[in-house]
Amino acid sequence: MLAHIAAHPGVEARGIARAVGAPERVVARNLSRLTEDGLVFMVEDDVHPALRSYRLAT
């Protein structure tokens, strides 16, 4: 997941799920953990929660 996010900054959870071949709920759980750990951050531009995108933390 981290490699895909690094290669595709601003990717949505749905796109990550497709790329890694995992269910969206599994990706969402892992994104939550990665966000809590400070490795990625969620871009919240007043969009629907399903359309929020992710980037690597700097």
Buried (B, 14 or more C-beta within 10 A) or exposed (E): BEEBBEEBEEBBBEBBBBBEEBEBEEBBEBBEEBBEEEBBBBBEEEEEEEEBBBBBEE
